Amino acid sequence: MRAAPWIAAAVAALAAAAPAAAQGQEQAAVSHGRPGFVVAPGALPSVEASLHILRARHAAAPPGSVERADAGYVLRLAGRHLRGGPAGRRSTVARTVRVNGWWFRRGARAPAQRVIVRDPDGVLSTHWAGRGFAVNPVATTGRWGGLNRSLSPEALADALLPFAVARRAGPRRFLLWEYYDVPDRPGAIRPGASGMAQSRMAQLLARAYYRTGEPRYADAARGALAAFAVPVDRGGVVSPVGIPPSPWYVERAYPGESPWKGAALNGFMVSILNLRSAAGLLETRPRPLASGPRETRRRPRAPQAARSAAMARGLAERGAATLQRFLPLHDTGAWSLYGLLTPGYPWRGLPADLGYHCYHVRLLRQLAVVEPGRGFRATARRWAGYAARRGVPCA
C-alpha cells in the first residue's frame, strides 16, 4: 500500500531535520528539584566509543550495583535495537547509548538520585536506577528546569524529529516517540508509547509550523496526532475505559493489560490541554514573514493543517468528556488519586503526593477555562480545599 502523502512528507522531514545549535558548556544545574547537566558541544562520545565505555564499566562495577545494572541494561537495549528496526528507534537508542557513555566516561558513578542530562541538541535524558539515562520526550518538550529554554520550537522539533518511529496499525499510519522501559518490570525492554509525549510533540510541531509556515512540521504533527486514534493494544495511546467505552489517553501504554493501567490523571489532563493548543496553532495561518513587501510576507497554510487541527480539537473534546465522566472516581473525599490503576498499586490505591495533588488543581483550573460547563472549576476548588485543610494550600 502506498504511504499517505502526509506520512511520506513527515518521514522525509525526519531525514531533513538538522541538529539544533549547541550552546553552553558542561555544567550542573537544578532542574525539577533534580541535578541537571549540560553536555558541551562535541563532548558526546561516538556510539562505538560509548559501547566500549559501557562494557568496561559493566565489567568493573561490583555485582548488584546500580552502575552494573545501568550499563547492562543499556548494552542489552543496544543489542536489541541499535542495528535493526525502524530508523527512529535506532536513532533513539544510539542517543541513549551516547549519553550513558558520556556519563560514565566522566568517571562518575551511577547517580544517587534522579538526574537530567541535556545534550548539545537540547534533548533531555533522565536517569532511572537500573536503566541508565534514556531520551525523555516529555521532559524535552516540557523544557524541564529551563535546561533547553534557549532553543526555538523549530530547533527543538528538529532535534526530536529523527527519533520519531514510523508505525502502522492496519491502514492507519502514525509517528511515535518511544520509551523502552516497563516501569513495573525492572530490567524489561519493550518499545512503548505515551499519550503525554505524543500530545507534547503535536503541540511543539504545531508551534514550529505556526512560526515558520513549513508544511513538514504540520505533517509531522498529524503523525503524532494519529497515534490517538490507535488503541494501546495496537501500539497507540488510547484506551477504551468504562461501559460504554470512552477514550482515555494513557501516560504510559501497557498493551494486553487493564485499560486503566498507566492512565495517570495528570498525564491525561496535560494531553487534553496540549491537544487543544495544537488545534489552535494548526488552524491559524502561519506567522507572517518579518520583512519584505506586505503582499509577500503572508505565508500560505499547509494543505493538511486544517484537517489536523480538526482532528486535534475532536480528540481534546472527547478526552474532556471522558475526564468529566471519570473524575469523581479520582476523588477519595479527602484527596485526589494519582490514577485509578497505577503500576505496582491496587485499584485506587495510590493517592497523589502534595506536588501532584496541587498539579491536578492547576490543570483543572486551566481546563475549566477551555472546557466550561463540565464541573472542572468546582472540582479544582474542592481539591484545593482538601490541601488547605491540611495546612498546605496549593499556590
Buried (B, 14 or more C-beta within 10 A) or exposed (E): EEEBEBBBBBBEBBEEBEBBBBBBEBEEBEBBEBBBBBBBBEBBBEBEBBBBBBEEBBEEBEEEEBBBBBBBBBBEBBEBBBEEEBBBBBBBBBBBBBBBBBBBBEEEBBBEEBBBBBBBBBBBBBBBBBBBBBBBBBBBBBBBBEBBEBBBBBBBBBBBBBBBBBBBBEEBBBBBBBBBBBBBEEEEBBBBBBBBBBBBBBBBBBBBBBBBBBBBBBBBBBBBBBBBBBBBBEBBBBBBBEEEEBBBBBBBBBBEBEBBBBBBBBBBBBBBBBBBBBBBBBBBEBBEBEEEEEEEEEBEBBBBBEBBBEBBBBBBBBBBBBBBBBBEBBBEEEBBBBBBBBBEBEEBEBBBEEEBBBBBBBBBBBBBEBBEEBBBBEBBEBBBEBBEEEEEEBE
